Amino acid sequence: MAQLTSAGYAAKAAVAAASAAQAPCGTVGDLRDLQHELFAARRAVVMFGNNVNQAAAAFNATGQLPDWAAEAVRLCEAAVARLDEVISRIDRKLR
């Protein structure tokens, strides 16, 4: 993790936090858990946007992507997968 930018590290931490919890029993608890996961996902998306801006600035200055760009893409893919899981859980509850 030493090679990650502060935004990359924060994004990784947000994804880990969003992945850690399981919903408690009960509708209110389930909705609260889903809400927390969506808030964490929103924070992660903002951080990914910052990473994209940093990578674009570095690319424009040097003509090369930073070394951490591949890890940022991997984290984004993990966050999207987690969002897909949350959406599936919401869909199952609404059926």
RATA-V710834 format. One record per helix or strand of 2 or more residues. SS is the DSSP state (H for helix, E for strand). FROM is the first residue (numbers start at 1). TO is the last residue. If there is no record, write none. Layout:
SS:FROM:TO
SS:FROM:TO
This chain:
H:6:20
H:27:62
H:69:94
